[in-house]
Amino acid sequence: MTPRISGKYQSDQWFAATNYNSQKNPAYGLVDLGLDYETSDGNVLVQLWVKNLFDKTVFSDATEFYLYNNYQYSYQPPRTYGIRARVKIR
């Protein structure tokens, strides 16, 4: 078995050159985990994984429509998890 952990830190980020607070993504950190199991002959691999472990809400885009005084935000995926399997057929 092989455990995996990865992380990402992103400092403050603005989505427009105007640097308005309404278009700012505050600094954040994300953590992903995984656990791999591979048979000794290498024919079977099973991976369990979790992305965005702490379910952090993070913007991926922010747009301000000045004419309509309207804002549009897009988000990165919430916590996701799953399993992958690979079998080699010889």
Number of C-alpha atoms within 10 A of each C-alpha: 10 9 12 12 12 10 12 10 10 11 10 10 14 17 18 14 7 8 11 11 10 14 21 16 18 13 11 14 13 17 17 18 16 17 15 16 15 16 10 8 6 11 12 14 15 15 17 16 18 17 20 21 16 13 13 15 14 18 17 12 16 17 14 16 9 8 6 7 7 9 12 10 12 11 11 12 14 14 15 12 14 10 12 10 12 12 11 8 6 4
